[in-house]
């Protein structure tokens, strides 16, 4: 049984390290955010998530954001924190899905206030303003109600309303499908496959906020095209991934599928918690091929 904090840290490390199209990874930085920023942020939040079952979800989120700010100048992990905090709150002794439903059902206004404070501290890009319960105001509703108001424009918020449907019903099964594929592929390839499948099914809400809905839908279309070649192997697969990567990185990385990356991290955490991925790794992490 891997400790909760270590599972969270490994999930963040692996997601950031895998050469996922459009995201920061060990060979590609953004102008204002580096690969090391993501590793430092993962290390900062791990001990807080380890003890998440001892406090309200909102306080875990706030403490994680505060810890991240001590090691990174920019927001690197708000979406990850919002997704992992409820998951980490479920004790190992409880079924994850049953426990998660209970954690989400118990969220209240105190959680809302702490989460709003955390979001203001993190200053994520592309938030905009809304007429009711705006982030600049003091919230007056329980956190699930606030997440419901944002669910149509934010994939992370949608998980709070749908009991992590996109993660548990789409992302995790796709990740496990790739992990169990024979002949075995690398963990990096399973992570990329999970990213592509989620992008193809669910237009990335960060892309939509930073550009427009049509750009997010185009990203989904291109991810689906890359998926069509994913199991072919060799140059064909990596050529399609390279094309997708180049398109996502154009326009100053405004097409960064960052919310999809957050969901991938949650999928990895669940796979570690439930023993679908064990340590030491039974398969290599890195694929032999390269692209870009």
One Martini backbone bead per residue (centre of mass of N, CA, C, O) as a GRO file, in nm:
protein
  292
    1UNK     BB    1   0.091   0.040   0.028
    2UNK     BB    2   0.068   0.361  -0.077
    3UNK     BB    3   0.099   0.651   0.025
    4UNK     BB    4  -0.081   0.924  -0.035
    5UNK     BB    5   0.146   1.134  -0.076
    6UNK     BB    6   0.312   0.961  -0.274
    7UNK     BB    7   0.095   0.924  -0.485
    8UNK     BB    8   0.068   1.223  -0.550
    9UNK     BB    9   0.362   1.277  -0.631
   10UNK     BB   10   0.383   1.067  -0.857
   11UNK     BB   11   0.152   1.168  -1.032
   12UNK     BB   12   0.283   1.445  -1.084
   13UNK     BB   13   0.551   1.353  -1.198
   14UNK     BB   14   0.448   1.179  -1.436
   15UNK     BB   15   0.277   1.389  -1.579
   16UNK     BB   16   0.517   1.597  -1.620
   17UNK     BB   17   0.722   1.398  -1.770
   18UNK     BB   18   0.550   1.333  -1.983
   19UNK     BB   19   0.522   1.375  -2.346
   20UNK     BB   20   0.282   1.578  -2.368
   21UNK     BB   21   0.093   1.744  -2.565
   22UNK     BB   22   0.133   2.097  -2.476
   23UNK     BB   23   0.314   2.040  -2.231
   24UNK     BB   24   0.496   2.031  -1.973
   25UNK     BB   25   0.832   1.889  -1.965
   26UNK     BB   26   1.156   1.768  -1.956
   27UNK     BB   27   1.190   1.924  -2.262
   28UNK     BB   28   0.952   2.144  -2.182
   29UNK     BB   29   0.895   2.483  -2.153
   30UNK     BB   30   0.784   2.773  -2.040
   31UNK     BB   31   0.841   3.101  -1.997
   32UNK     BB   32   0.696   3.090  -1.678
   33UNK     BB   33   0.732   2.762  -1.679
   34UNK     BB   34   0.866   2.469  -1.531
   35UNK     BB   35   0.937   2.152  -1.464
   36UNK     BB   36   1.043   2.211  -1.174
   37UNK     BB   37   0.790   2.349  -1.069
   38UNK     BB   38   0.622   2.084  -1.065
   39UNK     BB   39   0.802   1.922  -0.873
   40UNK     BB   40   0.801   2.117  -0.634
   41UNK     BB   41   0.491   2.119  -0.599
   42UNK     BB   42   0.457   1.819  -0.537
   43UNK     BB   43   0.634   1.816  -0.281
   44UNK     BB   44   0.468   2.032  -0.119
   45UNK     BB   45   0.176   1.867  -0.113
   46UNK     BB   46   0.214   1.578  -0.002
   47UNK     BB   47   0.197   1.616   0.318
   48UNK     BB   48  -0.093   1.732   0.310
   49UNK     BB   49  -0.237   1.490   0.169
   50UNK     BB   50  -0.164   1.275   0.382
   51UNK     BB   51  -0.369   1.454   0.598
   52UNK     BB   52  -0.662   1.509   0.476
   53UNK     BB   53  -0.854   1.342   0.680
   54UNK     BB   54  -0.811   1.581   0.918
   55UNK     BB   55  -0.970   1.778   0.715
   56UNK     BB   56  -1.091   1.998   0.527
   57UNK     BB   57  -1.086   2.042   0.199
   58UNK     BB   58  -1.041   2.349   0.189
   59UNK     BB   59  -0.784   2.346   0.369
   60UNK     BB   60  -0.615   2.172   0.184
   61UNK     BB   61  -0.618   2.357  -0.057
   62UNK     BB   62  -0.495   2.605   0.081
   63UNK     BB   63  -0.230   2.474   0.184
   64UNK     BB   64  -0.128   2.388  -0.097
   65UNK     BB   65  -0.107   2.669  -0.220
   66UNK     BB   66   0.085   2.786  -0.010
   67UNK     BB   67   0.313   2.579  -0.061
   68UNK     BB   68   0.352   2.642  -0.362
   69UNK     BB   69   0.435   2.949  -0.324
   70UNK     BB   70   0.721   2.863  -0.192
   71UNK     BB   71   0.825   2.723  -0.498
   72UNK     BB   72   0.634   2.908  -0.692
   73UNK     BB   73   0.544   3.182  -0.906
   74UNK     BB   74   0.325   3.001  -1.033
   75UNK     BB   75   0.062   2.836  -1.145
   76UNK     BB   76   0.071   2.464  -1.136
   77UNK     BB   77  -0.188   2.311  -0.933
   78UNK     BB   78  -0.490   2.376  -0.876
   79UNK     BB   79  -0.643   2.149  -1.021
   80UNK     BB   80  -0.503   1.919  -0.875
   81UNK     BB   81  -0.584   1.996  -0.589
   82UNK     BB   82  -0.895   1.988  -0.633
   83UNK     BB   83  -0.887   1.679  -0.707
   84UNK     BB   84  -0.711   1.545  -0.468
   85UNK     BB   85  -0.839   1.627  -0.199
   86UNK     BB   86  -1.090   1.438  -0.193
   87UNK     BB   87  -0.935   1.173  -0.246
   88UNK     BB   88  -0.737   1.200   0.008
   89UNK     BB   89  -0.973   1.195   0.229
   90UNK     BB   90  -0.996   0.903   0.173
   91UNK     BB   91  -0.960   0.634   0.332
   92UNK     BB   92  -0.821   0.324   0.290
   93UNK     BB   93  -1.067   0.174   0.441
   94UNK     BB   94  -1.220   0.289   0.196
   95UNK     BB   95  -1.404   0.319  -0.060
   96UNK     BB   96  -1.348   0.543  -0.294
   97UNK     BB   97  -1.630   0.601  -0.417
   98UNK     BB   98  -1.795   0.614  -0.158
   99UNK     BB   99  -1.614   0.821  -0.010
  100UNK     BB  100  -1.629   1.048  -0.220
  101UNK     BB  101  -1.932   1.099  -0.208
  102UNK     BB  102  -1.926   1.185   0.091
  103UNK     BB  103  -1.729   1.419   0.073
  104UNK     BB  104  -1.894   1.589  -0.131
  105UNK     BB  105  -2.161   1.599   0.044
  106UNK     BB  106  -2.000   1.759   0.296
  107UNK     BB  107  -1.974   2.015   0.167
  108UNK     BB  108  -1.931   2.365   0.249
  109UNK     BB  109  -1.887   2.697   0.317
  110UNK     BB  110  -1.604   2.665   0.437
  111UNK     BB  111  -1.490   2.547   0.180
  112UNK     BB  112  -1.550   2.785  -0.003
  113UNK     BB  113  -1.372   2.997   0.137
  114UNK     BB  114  -1.102   2.848   0.107
  115UNK     BB  115  -1.109   2.814  -0.203
  116UNK     BB  116  -1.127   3.112  -0.278
  117UNK     BB  117  -0.862   3.189  -0.145
  118UNK     BB  118  -0.688   3.000  -0.318
  119UNK     BB  119  -0.758   3.120  -0.596
  120UNK     BB  120  -0.655   3.406  -0.537
  121UNK     BB  121  -0.362   3.315  -0.488
  122UNK     BB  122  -0.311   3.160  -0.767
  123UNK     BB  123  -0.411   3.299  -1.027
  124UNK     BB  124  -0.563   3.195  -1.265
  125UNK     BB  125  -0.622   3.164  -1.590
  126UNK     BB  126  -0.925   3.268  -1.746
  127UNK     BB  127  -1.172   3.336  -1.551
  128UNK     BB  128  -1.310   3.593  -1.504
  129UNK     BB  129  -1.661   3.690  -1.477
  130UNK     BB  130  -1.944   3.686  -1.254
  131UNK     BB  131  -2.254   3.772  -1.114
  132UNK     BB  132  -2.229   3.512  -0.928
  133UNK     BB  133  -2.004   3.415  -0.706
  134UNK     BB  134  -1.750   3.554  -0.730
  135UNK     BB  135  -1.414   3.533  -0.652
  136UNK     BB  136  -1.415   3.833  -0.522
  137UNK     BB  137  -1.613   3.708  -0.331
  138UNK     BB  138  -1.808   3.599  -0.074
  139UNK     BB  139  -1.924   3.307  -0.013
  140UNK     BB  140  -2.279   3.149   0.035
  141UNK     BB  141  -2.215   2.858  -0.066
  142UNK     BB  142  -2.173   2.556  -0.121
  143UNK     BB  143  -1.939   2.403  -0.308
  144UNK     BB  144  -2.121   2.236  -0.503
  145UNK     BB  145  -2.283   2.484  -0.602
  146UNK     BB  146  -2.044   2.635  -0.725
  147UNK     BB  147  -1.956   2.410  -0.919
  148UNK     BB  148  -2.223   2.402  -1.079
  149UNK     BB  149  -2.189   2.697  -1.197
  150UNK     BB  150  -1.899   2.594  -1.349
  151UNK     BB  151  -1.933   2.317  -1.513
  152UNK     BB  152  -1.969   2.433  -1.818
  153UNK     BB  153  -1.645   2.572  -1.797
  154UNK     BB  154  -1.527   2.336  -1.592
  155UNK     BB  155  -1.383   2.030  -1.540
  156UNK     BB  156  -1.329   2.032  -1.236
  157UNK     BB  157  -1.607   2.120  -1.137
  158UNK     BB  158  -1.760   1.877  -1.266
  159UNK     BB  159  -1.657   1.657  -1.069
  160UNK     BB  160  -1.823   1.756  -0.818
  161UNK     BB  161  -2.107   1.693  -0.963
  162UNK     BB  162  -2.029   1.387  -1.101
  163UNK     BB  163  -1.834   1.216  -0.933
  164UNK     BB  164  -1.593   1.184  -1.138
  165UNK     BB  165  -1.674   1.078  -1.425
  166UNK     BB  166  -1.434   1.142  -1.620
  167UNK     BB  167  -1.230   0.984  -1.449
  168UNK     BB  168  -1.377   0.701  -1.376
  169UNK     BB  169  -1.520   0.642  -1.676
  170UNK     BB  170  -1.262   0.729  -1.860
  171UNK     BB  171  -0.963   0.767  -1.765
  172UNK     BB  172  -0.906   0.507  -1.603
  173UNK     BB  173  -0.983   0.291  -1.816
  174UNK     BB  174  -0.775   0.394  -2.027
  175UNK     BB  175  -0.526   0.354  -1.856
  176UNK     BB  176  -0.569   0.045  -1.806
  177UNK     BB  177  -0.569  -0.044  -2.096
  178UNK     BB  178  -0.271   0.039  -2.145
  179UNK     BB  179  -0.135  -0.116  -1.910
  180UNK     BB  180  -0.268  -0.408  -2.024
  181UNK     BB  181  -0.120  -0.419  -2.269
  182UNK     BB  182  -0.043  -0.645  -2.546
  183UNK     BB  183   0.224  -0.555  -2.550
  184UNK     BB  184   0.397  -0.376  -2.349
  185UNK     BB  185   0.409  -0.048  -2.236
  186UNK     BB  186   0.482   0.241  -2.135
  187UNK     BB  187   0.394   0.474  -1.906
  188UNK     BB  188   0.411   0.716  -2.090
  189UNK     BB  189   0.212   0.605  -2.303
  190UNK     BB  190  -0.033   0.580  -2.115
  191UNK     BB  191  -0.051   0.882  -2.051
  192UNK     BB  192  -0.090   0.984  -2.339
  193UNK     BB  193  -0.341   0.820  -2.398
  194UNK     BB  194  -0.516   0.943  -2.176
  195UNK     BB  195  -0.504   1.229  -2.282
  196UNK     BB  196  -0.625   1.184  -2.564
  197UNK     BB  197  -0.895   1.064  -2.474
  198UNK     BB  198  -0.991   1.305  -2.310
  199UNK     BB  199  -0.969   1.519  -2.534
  200UNK     BB  200  -1.163   1.378  -2.737
  201UNK     BB  201  -1.416   1.380  -2.534
  202UNK     BB  202  -1.303   1.661  -2.380
  203UNK     BB  203  -1.289   1.969  -2.403
  204UNK     BB  204  -1.068   2.193  -2.303
  205UNK     BB  205  -1.126   2.447  -2.068
  206UNK     BB  206  -0.866   2.616  -2.091
  207UNK     BB  207  -0.875   2.666  -2.390
  208UNK     BB  208  -1.153   2.799  -2.391
  209UNK     BB  209  -1.076   3.038  -2.199
  210UNK     BB  210  -0.816   3.143  -2.367
  211UNK     BB  211  -0.997   3.134  -2.629
  212UNK     BB  212  -1.221   2.894  -2.743
  213UNK     BB  213  -1.444   2.652  -2.817
  214UNK     BB  214  -1.337   2.584  -3.105
  215UNK     BB  215  -1.045   2.523  -3.017
  216UNK     BB  216  -1.114   2.288  -2.829
  217UNK     BB  217  -1.247   2.115  -3.054
  218UNK     BB  218  -0.995   2.100  -3.233
  219UNK     BB  219  -0.821   1.953  -3.026
  220UNK     BB  220  -0.998   1.702  -3.020
  221UNK     BB  221  -0.969   1.626  -3.316
  222UNK     BB  222  -0.655   1.596  -3.310
  223UNK     BB  223  -0.647   1.378  -3.091
  224UNK     BB  224  -0.808   1.168  -3.253
  225UNK     BB  225  -0.602   1.144  -3.481
  226UNK     BB  226  -0.369   1.045  -3.301
  227UNK     BB  227  -0.519   0.789  -3.205
  228UNK     BB  228  -0.538   0.640  -3.483
  229UNK     BB  229  -0.198   0.608  -3.456
  230UNK     BB  230  -0.101   0.496  -3.176
  231UNK     BB  231  -0.077   0.165  -3.239
  232UNK     BB  232   0.133   0.160  -3.486
  233UNK     BB  233   0.394   0.284  -3.443
  234UNK     BB  234   0.658   0.453  -3.474
  235UNK     BB  235   0.663   0.721  -3.686
  236UNK     BB  236   0.359   0.767  -3.716
  237UNK     BB  237   0.286   0.833  -3.429
  238UNK     BB  238   0.502   1.065  -3.374
  239UNK     BB  239   0.408   1.247  -3.600
  240UNK     BB  240   0.126   1.310  -3.482
  241UNK     BB  241   0.225   1.419  -3.209
  242UNK     BB  242   0.393   1.651  -3.329
  243UNK     BB  243   0.161   1.804  -3.460
  244UNK     BB  244  -0.002   1.851  -3.206
  245UNK     BB  245   0.214   1.994  -3.041
  246UNK     BB  246   0.258   2.237  -3.232
  247UNK     BB  247  -0.034   2.344  -3.221
  248UNK     BB  248  -0.054   2.382  -2.908
  249UNK     BB  249   0.213   2.583  -2.899
  250UNK     BB  250   0.083   2.786  -3.030
  251UNK     BB  251   0.008   3.097  -2.933
  252UNK     BB  252   0.161   3.098  -2.652
  253UNK     BB  253   0.017   2.839  -2.515
  254UNK     BB  254  -0.309   2.875  -2.526
  255UNK     BB  255  -0.345   2.545  -2.594
  256UNK     BB  256  -0.312   2.435  -2.320
  257UNK     BB  257  -0.403   2.114  -2.174
  258UNK     BB  258  -0.433   2.153  -1.844
  259UNK     BB  259  -0.695   2.008  -1.749
  260UNK     BB  260  -0.627   1.732  -1.857
  261UNK     BB  261  -0.375   1.697  -1.682
  262UNK     BB  262  -0.528   1.694  -1.415
  263UNK     BB  263  -0.692   1.436  -1.475
  264UNK     BB  264  -0.450   1.249  -1.512
  265UNK     BB  265  -0.348   1.272  -1.224
  266UNK     BB  266  -0.599   1.147  -1.094
  267UNK     BB  267  -0.573   0.874  -1.236
  268UNK     BB  268  -0.297   0.798  -1.115
  269UNK     BB  269  -0.377   0.808  -0.821
  270UNK     BB  270  -0.592   0.586  -0.836
  271UNK     BB  271  -0.407   0.359  -0.944
  272UNK     BB  272  -0.228   0.362  -0.692
  273UNK     BB  273  -0.442   0.327  -0.465
  274UNK     BB  274  -0.566   0.050  -0.617
  275UNK     BB  275  -0.307  -0.116  -0.751
  276UNK     BB  276  -0.260  -0.083  -1.072
  277UNK     BB  277  -0.003   0.055  -0.960
  278UNK     BB  278   0.326  -0.046  -0.884
  279UNK     BB  279   0.596  -0.102  -0.657
  280UNK     BB  280   0.791  -0.150  -0.861
  281UNK     BB  281   0.804  -0.108  -1.179
  282UNK     BB  282   0.705  -0.333  -1.443
  283UNK     BB  283   0.764  -0.089  -1.629
  284UNK     BB  284   0.875   0.134  -1.821
  285UNK     BB  285   0.857   0.471  -1.855
  286UNK     BB  286   1.010   0.509  -2.119
  287UNK     BB  287   1.015   0.574  -2.437
  288UNK     BB  288   1.225   0.539  -2.711
  289UNK     BB  289   1.096   0.752  -2.848
  290UNK     BB  290   1.066   1.062  -3.038
  291UNK     BB  291   0.961   1.412  -3.040
  292UNK     BB  292   0.996   1.752  -3.186
   0.00000   0.00000   0.00000
